[in-house]
Amino acid sequence: MKKDNNIHFASLTIHDSEDVIHTYELLATNYLIDDYDALQFPVFPIMEFPRLRNFFSQITSATYADEFAENHYITMVERRDMDAFVPCAGTGFALSRRCLDGFADGEVLPSESLTEDYLLSLMMYKKGIKLYYVLNKLPRVMKNGKVRNDFITTRSLFPNTFKAAIRQKTRWTYGITMQSISMKDVFATKGISFAGRYSFYKDLKAKVLNLITFVGYVAIIYCILAMIFDLEPFYRKGSPVYYMAIAVFVMMIIREAFRGYALYNVYGMRSAFFGVLFPPLFPIRLIYGNIINFVATARAFKLKLFGDNATRKRVNKEHKEKAKKEVKWSKTDHDFLTRDQLRVYRRMLGDTLIVQGYLTAKEFNDALEKVDKEHGQQIGSYLIEKEIITEEQMIKALGHVKHVQFIPDSVARKLDYETAMKRFDSERLKKLRLLPLTFEKDKCIVAICNETKDEDLEAFKTENNLNVVRMYVMETIIDDALEKEPSISENELEKKELLDSLDAYHKGELLYEQVILIGMYAELLSKTESEIRQYMGI
């Protein structure tokens, strides 16, 4: 909510600056946010394609991939379906206006917590505000032209050094298990289900299990040595502890099978092999990940008991006792993908055509095989020529890909573009295949169609020394507008049915893009422009 301009946003989406945001996440948010108070999309770390030669150089970031795949493909779904506590992941989540209004003027993300995202979701769950976990796939067109289903997920590069991983996981362990949640939450929180209490306990017990796991490895090493050197057995055969050890071993195998299943579905078979089967029974990546968690948990206990050394050094002797308990927020250094690497995640024309339901993945693949690339034929032209899609569907898809607003015919014919047309030669506009819509100081908003060439648009900008904002329309709109005499009389203009919101635009109350959106949704939902403006919070 932005009080200064009296704007109420429908939702707030939180991301880190280094995130690779899925091209359809905001679309999915827009679709779901009216039905759910808050949304969390999965987070899957980016890692290099796994090979033997990069196994050890990428092992730290690979442990993040293992853990997030298991948690966000299996655990979060189970929690959602069991009506248990679903925590925020710190990124890739959206809060509805209803949820934000529930905090009034209070802090949405508590600043005193090292894991403010987790604490926020915990507060929401206790208030009865459910966070819906979204695990869905949409078809994406790959570089080779093949279509595969892709998760609507946040992707990011995670730390790839032992030291950086320890620093980050220390903050997570301390913030979650020592600041945010306690045994009191497990037993004393009212109005939550048994599954909710168990999910609290599961998060809380991590600070103990991360330490016990390491002790278990020492026991395993002794058992192996006992078999080789005929030492005294750690667990006497036939004793209750012996059978408990076997049961724990079986549970470990089952857990690894689930992790392998998650890795296979998220990253593929090669990642599943390196994650849980290399070598069999004692996978290096699992053990290395547990060592990281052990050291991070030990450091978290040290911070809990003795505070942060850096914080204590900054205060004088009188405040030492207070500083002992203060813990400094430790920022994680992140790497960013290059422009070339980001191309893999960009929305392509085929993605939009398939997701919008204009054609099937098979139809798109068949068209790719038949398009005449030797003579420079574009896939879009081929699809229109063969009547697989319409021109309007193509232009809408192009608008999605290029982030250019599309104006439907019914809305375009209600725009006051005649005034802007008078400033230009109509024959020149016909040749360039573009239509000026309105002016904003030195900026001109122009309508273009599928036949408008980029070089012609650049020529228009250069000839008139203007900054240009593009909007897509059907070719017939440009043809009809430019065939008329540009010297239309004021009386004729008054008779033309215009969008009501244009008055607010001319007064500086609305952006031109908002005028278009209001007109579109008024037509689509059969509501007045005033009702749409109220719904949009403007």
WOVEN-V28606 format. One record per backbone hydrogen bond with DSSP energy under -1.0 kcal/mol. CO is the residue of the C=O (numbers start at 1). NH is the residue of the N-H. E is the energy in kcal/mol with one decimal. If there is no record, write none. Layout:
co | nh | e
CO | NH | E
CO | NH | E
This chain:
co | nh | e
2 | 7 | -2.1
7 | 2 | -2.8
10 | 97 | -2.0
12 | 95 | -2.8
14 | 92 | -1.7
14 | 93 | -1.1
16 | 19 | -1.6
20 | 155 | -2.0
22 | 25 | -1.8
24 | 28 | -2.5
25 | 29 | -2.7
26 | 30 | -2.5
27 | 31 | -1.6
28 | 32 | -2.1
29 | 33 | -2.6
32 | 35 | -1.7
32 | 36 | -1.3
37 | 96 | -2.8
38 | 132 | -2.9
39 | 94 | -2.2
40 | 134 | -2.8
42 | 154 | -2.7
54 | 58 | -1.7
58 | 62 | -1.9
59 | 63 | -1.5
60 | 64 | -1.0
61 | 65 | -1.7
62 | 66 | -2.3
63 | 67 | -2.2
64 | 68 | -2.9
65 | 69 | -2.3
66 | 70 | -2.0
67 | 71 | -2.6
68 | 72 | -3.1
69 | 73 | -1.6
70 | 74 | -1.6
70 | 75 | -1.7
71 | 76 | -3.2
74 | 78 | -2.3
75 | 79 | -2.5
76 | 80 | -2.3
77 | 81 | -2.6
78 | 82 | -2.0
79 | 84 | -2.9
80 | 83 | -1.2
92 | 41 | -2.8
93 | 14 | -3.0
94 | 39 | -2.6
95 | 12 | -2.6
96 | 100 | -2.3
97 | 101 | -2.7
98 | 102 | -1.1
100 | 103 | -1.4
101 | 104 | -1.2
103 | 106 | -3.0
110 | 113 | -1.1
115 | 119 | -2.1
116 | 120 | -2.1
117 | 121 | -2.1
118 | 122 | -2.2
119 | 123 | -2.5
120 | 124 | -2.4
121 | 125 | -2.4
122 | 126 | -2.1
123 | 127 | -1.4
124 | 129 | -2.9
125 | 128 | -1.1
132 | 40 | -2.3
136 | 152 | -2.4
138 | 150 | -2.9
140 | 148 | -2.4
142 | 145 | -1.9
146 | 142 | -3.4
148 | 140 | -2.9
150 | 138 | -2.5
151 | 153 | -1.4
154 | 44 | -2.4
155 | 20 | -3.5
156 | 46 | -2.8
161 | 165 | -2.3
162 | 166 | -2.3
163 | 167 | -2.2
164 | 168 | -2.3
165 | 169 | -2.8
166 | 170 | -2.1
167 | 171 | -1.5
168 | 172 | -2.0
169 | 173 | -2.7
170 | 174 | -2.7
171 | 175 | -2.8
172 | 176 | -2.5
173 | 177 | -2.0
174 | 178 | -1.6
175 | 180 | -1.4
176 | 181 | -1.7
182 | 186 | -1.2
183 | 187 | -2.0
184 | 188 | -3.1
193 | 197 | -2.0
194 | 198 | -2.6
195 | 199 | -2.1
196 | 200 | -1.8
197 | 201 | -2.4
198 | 202 | -2.8
199 | 203 | -1.8
200 | 204 | -2.3
201 | 205 | -2.6
204 | 207 | -1.2
205 | 208 | -1.3
205 | 209 | -2.8
206 | 210 | -2.4
208 | 212 | -2.2
209 | 213 | -2.5
211 | 215 | -1.1
212 | 216 | -2.1
213 | 217 | -1.5
214 | 218 | -1.4
215 | 219 | -1.8
216 | 220 | -2.2
217 | 221 | -2.4
218 | 222 | -2.0
219 | 223 | -2.2
220 | 224 | -2.2
221 | 225 | -2.4
222 | 226 | -2.7
223 | 227 | -1.6
224 | 228 | -1.5
225 | 229 | -3.1
236 | 239 | -2.0
239 | 243 | -1.6
240 | 244 | -2.1
241 | 245 | -2.4
242 | 246 | -1.7
243 | 247 | -2.3
244 | 248 | -2.5
245 | 249 | -2.2
246 | 250 | -2.4
247 | 251 | -2.4
248 | 252 | -2.1
249 | 253 | -1.9
250 | 254 | -2.4
251 | 255 | -2.6
252 | 256 | -2.4
253 | 257 | -2.1
254 | 258 | -2.1
255 | 259 | -2.3
256 | 260 | -2.8
257 | 261 | -2.2
258 | 262 | -2.3
259 | 263 | -2.8
260 | 264 | -2.4
261 | 265 | -1.9
262 | 266 | -1.9
263 | 267 | -3.1
263 | 268 | -1.4
268 | 272 | -1.7
269 | 273 | -2.2
270 | 274 | -2.2
271 | 275 | -2.1
272 | 276 | -2.0
273 | 277 | -2.2
278 | 284 | -1.8
280 | 282 | -1.8
283 | 287 | -2.1
284 | 288 | -3.0
285 | 289 | -2.2
286 | 290 | -2.1
287 | 291 | -2.0
288 | 292 | -2.1
289 | 293 | -2.2
290 | 294 | -2.2
291 | 295 | -2.5
292 | 296 | -2.5
293 | 297 | -2.2
294 | 298 | -2.4
295 | 299 | -2.3
296 | 300 | -2.0
297 | 301 | -2.4
298 | 302 | -1.9
299 | 303 | -2.3
300 | 304 | -2.3
301 | 305 | -2.4
302 | 306 | -2.9
303 | 307 | -1.8
308 | 312 | -2.2
309 | 313 | -1.9
316 | 319 | -1.2
317 | 320 | -1.5
319 | 323 | -2.6
320 | 324 | -1.7
322 | 325 | -1.2
326 | 308 | -1.7
338 | 342 | -1.9
342 | 345 | -1.4
343 | 346 | -1.0
348 | 352 | -1.8
349 | 353 | -2.3
350 | 354 | -2.2
351 | 355 | -2.9
352 | 356 | -2.6
353 | 358 | -2.0
354 | 357 | -1.2
360 | 364 | -2.1
361 | 365 | -2.5
362 | 366 | -2.7
363 | 367 | -2.1
364 | 368 | -2.2
365 | 369 | -1.5
366 | 370 | -1.2
367 | 371 | -2.0
371 | 373 | -1.6
372 | 377 | -2.2
373 | 376 | -1.7
378 | 382 | -2.0
379 | 383 | -2.2
380 | 384 | -2.0
381 | 385 | -2.6
382 | 386 | -2.3
383 | 388 | -2.5
383 | 389 | -1.3
384 | 387 | -1.5
390 | 394 | -2.0
391 | 395 | -2.5
392 | 396 | -2.5
393 | 397 | -2.2
394 | 398 | -2.7
395 | 399 | -2.3
396 | 400 | -1.8
397 | 401 | -2.3
398 | 402 | -2.8
399 | 404 | -2.3
405 | 472 | -2.8
408 | 412 | -3.0
409 | 413 | -2.3
411 | 414 | -1.5
412 | 415 | -1.4
414 | 499 | -1.6
415 | 417 | -1.5
417 | 421 | -1.9
418 | 422 | -1.2
420 | 423 | -1.2
421 | 424 | -2.1
425 | 429 | -2.0
426 | 430 | -2.2
427 | 431 | -1.9
428 | 432 | -2.0
429 | 433 | -1.3
429 | 434 | -1.5
435 | 447 | -3.4
438 | 445 | -2.5
440 | 443 | -1.9
442 | 467 | -2.4
443 | 440 | -3.3
444 | 469 | -2.1
445 | 437 | -3.3
445 | 438 | -1.3
446 | 471 | -1.5
447 | 435 | -2.5
448 | 473 | -2.5
449 | 452 | -1.4
453 | 457 | -1.9
454 | 458 | -2.1
455 | 459 | -1.9
456 | 460 | -2.1
457 | 461 | -1.9
458 | 462 | -2.4
459 | 463 | -2.9
460 | 464 | -1.6
461 | 466 | -1.6
467 | 444 | -3.2
469 | 446 | -2.7
471 | 448 | -2.8
472 | 407 | -2.9
474 | 477 | -1.0
474 | 478 | -1.0
475 | 479 | -2.4
476 | 480 | -2.9
477 | 481 | -2.2
478 | 482 | -2.4
479 | 483 | -1.5
486 | 488 | -1.4
489 | 493 | -1.8
490 | 494 | -2.1
491 | 495 | -1.4
499 | 502 | -1.4
500 | 503 | -1.3
501 | 505 | -1.8
502 | 506 | -2.5
503 | 507 | -1.4
504 | 509 | -2.9
505 | 508 | -1.6
511 | 515 | -1.8
512 | 516 | -2.0
513 | 517 | -2.3
514 | 518 | -2.7
515 | 519 | -2.3
516 | 520 | -2.5
517 | 521 | -2.6
518 | 522 | -2.1
519 | 523 | -1.7
520 | 524 | -2.6
521 | 525 | -2.6
522 | 527 | -1.5
528 | 532 | -2.0
529 | 533 | -2.5
530 | 534 | -2.0
531 | 535 | -2.1
532 | 536 | -2.4
533 | 538 | -2.6
